[in-house]
């Protein structure tokens, strides 16, 4: 178990270190990064104190720079690497009626050019993954042709797929609703899966844990996609009502445990499976770096509990039709306090057993507050 936990890899997103919030208000904080380089510096602190967050995802255009190779070199100097490249085809006014599914071919061309630009950035940074999320959809019945929008989506995805290198892939995210409220062009895992299957091995599904209807059994989706070798990544966050983007494990830690058990059970935790475990959260009122550290720790705890499940005993109970016995095996693992084990793992790695306390004692926050008091703080849309 310790060996498995030491090699865990949880990617943090650059945008989580900037000012972020809801569509109603973004609350500014002190010490927020002003540049992509400073976002990477903050991400490096999360890895410094947890030991399992060695990469940071970028968002284009929010992290646009003149020299991406130099940005990758800066990340390496800080002890981390560039992870997934996230595209943005939802921010411009041109995308009011959609991006790659827009009825206007000029708008579709603009959106596709941006996606291809992101692949160019992957080439320069050494990134493996391009993450695609589309806000495309309609608000009213009859607004546009539903099938035609799927045709346009398929055409754009095929063009991106053909541009990918041999060691690159794209991850197609989905979202039940918002900002489109009648139809969403990629509303669920089935739609994402169907497009990815048609394209081939370099197209995988990204499961965002906040992007489902209430009561959806996410662990079933995970088990199915792993069985089909189509689970490419997670965007870990937590929700009470809709796409809340809260810290992972905050609303339903038992759900996170159930998901991670299916990951372990289905072989998705092994490096050769290629599943990327990424955070995608909105730290609206909590401190940015501490929020990321706590999120990483929450995933670690759920993973440790999933690894603790006595699978021999579980399978024996399942084969015997022992409903309560099987559930008891499952619950025994979940109810185990794994924090002492994780503290031992961190000490074995030469880290402080309490990452939050160690970060707070490091003086890094006070340092960046003083250094970053001038200039434009990074945030959503910047």
N, C-alpha and C positions, 0 to 999 in steps of 0.2 A: 504494500500500500504506500509506504513512504517513497519508494522509487517512482511509483505512478504519480504521486502528488508533486514530487520534485520536478517532473518533466511537464507539468501542466503549462499551457500557453493560453493566456487570456488577453486579447487585443483591446486596447482602449482607443476611443475616438478623439481626434483633435478638437472637435467642436465642443466636447464636454468641458473643456478647460476655459472656454470663452464665456461671456455673458449669454445666458439663455433663459428661456422661460416659457410662457404660454403665448397664445395669440393675443392675449389681453394685456400682458405686461412682462417685460424683461427687467429683472432687478439687477442693477450693476453691483459688482463686488470689487473690493480692493485687490491689487496684485494680479489682475487678470492679464493674460498674455496679449501682446499687441501684434505679434507676427507669427507665422507658422513655426519659425525657429523657437520662439518662446513657448509655444504650445508643446513642441517636442521636448523642451527642457522640463516642462511640468510632467509630461507623460513619463519621462525618465525617472522622476521621483517615485512614481507609483511602482515601477519595476525595481527601483533601488530598495524599497522597503518591503515588497512582497516577493520578489524574485521570480514571479511567474507572469509578468506583463511586458515581454520583451519587444513588442511592436506597437505601432500607433497608426491608425487609419487616417487618411487624408480626405478632405472634401474639396472638390473643385467646383466653383471658383473660390471658395472661402480660403483655401490654402494655396492659391496661385502664387508662383514665384517665377523669376526669370531663369533660374538654373535649378532644375530638379535633381540633377546629379549631385550638386553641391548640397542641396537639402538632405539628400540621402546620406551624404558624407557627414553632415552635421549630426544626423540621428545616430550614426555609427559611433561618432565621437562621444555621444552621450550614453552609449551602451544599449541603444535600442535600434530597431529597424523600421522602415516604412512598410506598413501592411497594406490593407485593401485601399483602393482608390474609389471613392464614392462620387458618382456623377450628380449633377444638379440640373434637371430640366423641368423645374417647377417654379422657379423664382422670377423669371422674366415675364413682362406683360404679354409678350407674344404667346405665352403658354396658357392663356386664360381658357381656351377651348381644348387644351391638350398639347402634348409635345409630339411624340412619335406617332400618335394616333390622331393628330389634328387633321381636320378636313383640308387644310391649306397645305399643299405640297412644299411651299417655301418654308413654312414653320417646321414641317417634318424634317426638311433638309438641315435646317439650323440645329435642331435637336440631335440629329444623327451625327453631324459634324462635331458636336460637343462630346458625344460618346466616344467617337473615334479619337478625339484629342485626349481623352482620358486613357485610352490604350497607349497612346504615345507616351504619356506620363508614366504609365506602368513600365514601359521599356526603359525609361531613364532612371527610375527609382529601384528597379528590380522587383517590383511588386508582382505577386502571382494573381491577385484577385481584383476584378472590377465588380463593384456592387451597383446594381441597377434597381432603382425604385422610381415608379412613375405615379404621379398624382393624377394622371389622365382618367377621365370619366365624364359622365354627364349628370346634370341636375334634374332634367325633366324628360318624361317619356316623349319620344319622337324627336328629341333634340338632335340626335345623330344616329346613324345606322350602326347598331351594335356589332353585327357581323363584320361590317367593313372596317370597324376600328380594330377588331382582332386581326384582320388581314394586314392592316398597316403596322400593327405591333409585330407580327411575325416577320414582316419584311425588314423592319429595323433590327430586330434581334438577329436575323440571319446575316445582315451586313456586319454587325459587331462581331458575331461569332467567326466569320470568315477572316476578320482582321486580327484575331487573337493569335499569339505565338503558341508554339508547341507546349510550353510549360505554363501557359496562362489559361484562365477560365473566367467566366462571369457567373455571378450569383444573382438570381432573379428573386427579388423580394416581393411580397404581396401585402395588401392592406384591405381590410374589409370595407372601409369607407373613409371619408374625409381626405381631401376637400370635396370630392365628388360624392353626392348624396343619393343619386338614383342608380347609376351604374358606375362601377369602378372597373377599369380595363384589366387590371390584375388583382382581383379581389380576394383570392384564396390560394391555398397550396395546390389545389388541383389544377387551376389555370396555369400557375407557374410550372408545375410538373409537366403538363401537357406540352407546353412550348419547349421546355428543356429536353424532353424525351425526343421530340422531333428533330432537334438540332444536333444532339450528340453528347459525347462524354465531357466536353469542355463547358457545358451549361449545367448548372446545379441550382437547387432551390435554397434560398435563405429564409429561415424561420425566425421571424420577429415575434417574440413571446407576447407582445402587446397588441398584435394585429388580428385578433380573432373575435368572433362573436362570443358573448358571455356563455360560459359553460362548455366551450369547446375543449375536447380532450386533446391537448397539444402533444402529450406523450404518444398517443396513437399515431399522430402525423409523423412524429420523429421515428417511431418504429417502422412505419411503412416506408418512409423515404430512405432509411438506412438499408432496409431489405432490398430496395430497388437501386441502391448505390446512387441516389440522387440528392442526398442531403449534403449541401456544400458548406453551410455556415449557420450560426445563430447570431441574431441581434438580441442580446439579453437586456431586458428591462422588466418592469413590473407594472401591473394595472389593477385598479379597483373597478373602473367603469368602462373606459374605452382605451384609446391610445395614450395612456397617462405618462409613459416614459419615466416612471419612478425607478428608484434603485432596484436592481434585480433582487428578488427574494423578499422585498419589503411587504408586499401584499399577501403573498401565498408561498411561503418557503417550502411547504409540502409539495406544491406543484413543481417547484424547481427541482426538488429531490426526485420526484417521479420522472421528470424529463431526463435528468442525468442518469437515472438507473437505466432507462431505455438506451441512452447513448452508450453506456458501459456494456449492457447486454448485447447490443447490436454491433459491437466492435468500433463504434464511432469515436471512442476515446483514444484508440491506437493511432500513432502518427501516420501510418500508411493509409488510414481512412481519409485523410485530408480535410477533415471537418474543422472549420475555423470557428473559434469561440470568441465572439466580439461583444463588447458592450455598446449599447446605443441608448443613451439616457439623457434626460434634461435635468440638469442640476439647477433648479430654479431658486431654492432657498438655502440649500446646503452648501458648505464650502466645496470648491471644485475638486481639488486633489484628494481631500479626505473622502469625498463622496465616491471617487473612483477606487480608492484603496478599500473602502468598506464594501463596495460592489464586488471587487475581486475576491475579498475574503468570503463573501456570501456564496459565490460560485465554488470556492474551495471547500467550504463546509458541506454544500450539497453533494459535491463530487466525492468527498471522503465518505459520507454516509452511503452513497450509491455503491462505492467500492466495498463497503462493509457487509452488504447483503450476502447472507449465506446461500449462495445459489444452489448448492447441492441439496440443502434442506428445503429450499423453496421449490425446486423441481420435484423433489420426492413428494412433497405435500400436494403440489399441483397434479402430479400423475395419479395420486391416490384419491383425488377429488376432495381433499381436505381443505375446504374453503377457509375456515377460521385459522387453521394451522398455517396455511400459506400467507394469509394476511398478517398473522402474528410475526412470521419471519421478516416480512417487509417492514412492519412497524418497529420491530426491535432495532433494526438498523437506523431508521429515521429518528428514534427516540434516544439514540446514543449521543452523548456529548463528545464531539470530535475535536473540540477546541484544544484540549491538551495535546492530542496527537499532532495537530497542525502547528502548535507551538514548538514541538520537538522537531518537526520537519524544518521549520524556519531556522532553528538553532543549528541543525545539521548543515544547513546551507550557509551558515555564517551570518544569519540575519537576526534582528531583534524579534523575540517571540510575539511582541505586540506592535504590529506595523503602524497603527494609528498613533500610539504614544511615542514611538520612535520618530515618526515624521514631525509631530508637534514639537518635540524636543530638539529637532535638527536646526531650527531657526530659518528654514528655507522660506516659510511664508513671510516672516518679517523682512527678510532680505528682498524678496520680489516686490513687496508692497512699497518699499523705499525706492527700488530701482525703476518701477513701472508707473510712477505717479504721474508722469507726463506722457502725452501721445494718446492715440485712439485705441481703446481696448477692443479686442476682437469680440465678435458676437454673431448671433444669427444674422445671416445676410451680409456678412463682412469678412 
